[in-house]
Amino acid sequence: MAKPTYNAIARRAYRDDGTGIVLTEDEAKVVAAGWVGQYYCLELYRWVCGVAAIDPTTLLSEAHKLLDDLALHRDDWPHAGAAEPSIAAASALVRYLEALRDKGIGA
C-alpha cells in the first residue's frame, strides 16, 4: 500500500466536507507533519516523529490551535493551493485525536 500524501488526504477531507472522513493514524500523522515543527505545535511534532508517551489532551489542544490558525487565514491564505482542503484535513486530524481521547487511548 502506498504511503498517503498530504495533498491526497486534504483533497479527500475537503471532498467529504471534512466530516465524513475517518483518518488512519498514518494519515493523521501526515496531516500534522504538513504543518508542525520544532517551533510550532511541538507535541504534535514529537508525535509525528514517533514519541508515544504524549498526553492525548495536549495533542488535541495543539490540533485545535492548528485548525484555528489555518481558519484564521482562510481569506488571506499565504500558502500554495486553496485554504479549504487544508482546513478540512486539520479538522479531520482534530476528530481523529478526539476519538483517541474518547477511547482513552494514548497517542
C-alpha positions in Angstrom: 0.0 0.0 0.0 1.3 3.4 -1.0 2.1 5.9 1.8 -0.6 8.6 1.9 0.3 12.1 0.7 -0.8 15.3 2.4 -2.5 16.6 -0.8 -4.4 13.4 -1.4 -5.7 13.4 2.3 -6.6 17.1 2.1 -8.5 16.7 -1.1 -10.4 13.7 0.3 -11.2 15.6 3.5 -12.4 18.6 1.5 -14.5 16.4 -0.9 -16.1 14.7 2.1 -16.7 18.1 3.7 -14.2 17.1 6.5 -17.0 15.5 8.5 -17.2 12.1 6.8 -13.6 11.2 6.6 -12.0 8.9 9.2 -8.2 9.1 9.2 -5.9 6.3 9.9 -3.0 7.0 12.3 -0.6 7.3 9.4 -2.9 9.8 7.6 -3.3 11.8 10.8 0.5 12.0 11.2 0.9 13.0 7.5 -1.6 15.9 8.1 0.1 17.0 11.3 3.5 16.7 9.6 2.4 19.2 6.9 2.3 22.0 9.5 4.1 21.3 12.8 7.7 21.5 13.6 10.2 22.2 16.4 8.8 25.7 16.9 5.1 25.2 16.2 2.9 22.6 18.0 5.9 20.8 19.5 4.0 17.9 21.0 2.3 17.2 17.7 5.7 17.3 16.1 7.1 14.8 18.6 4.1 12.5 18.0 4.7 12.7 14.2 8.4 11.8 15.0 7.3 8.6 16.9 7.2 9.7 20.5 4.4 7.7 22.1 4.1 9.0 25.7 2.3 12.2 25.0 -0.9 13.2 26.7 -3.8 12.9 24.2 -5.4 16.1 25.6 -2.2 18.0 24.8 -2.2 16.7 21.3 -5.8 17.6 20.8 -5.2 21.1 22.2 -2.4 21.6 19.7 -4.5 20.2 16.8 -7.2 22.8 17.7 -4.6 25.5 17.7 -3.5 24.4 14.2 -7.1 24.3 13.0 -7.8 27.8 14.4 -4.6 29.2 12.9 -5.5 27.8 9.4 -9.1 29.0 9.6 -7.9 32.5 10.7 -6.0 32.8 7.4 -8.8 31.4 5.1 -9.4 34.7 3.4 -5.7 35.8 3.1 -4.2 32.3 2.6 -0.4 32.7 2.5 0.4 29.1 1.3 0.3 27.3 -2.0 -3.1 26.0 -3.1 -6.5 26.7 -1.7 -7.2 27.0 2.1 -10.3 24.8 2.3 -8.6 21.4 1.7 -6.0 22.1 4.4 -8.6 23.3 6.9 -10.7 20.2 6.2 -7.7 18.0 6.7 -6.9 19.7 10.0 -10.5 19.3 11.1 -10.2 15.6 10.4 -7.0 15.5 12.4 -8.9 17.0 15.4 -11.6 14.4 15.1 -9.0 11.6 14.9 -7.4 12.9 18.1 -10.8 13.4 19.8 -11.6 9.7 19.1 -8.3 8.6 20.6 -9.0 10.7 23.7 -12.6 9.5 24.0 -11.5 5.9 23.8 -8.9 6.5 26.5 -6.1 5.6 24.1 -2.7 7.3 24.5 -1.1 8.5 21.3 
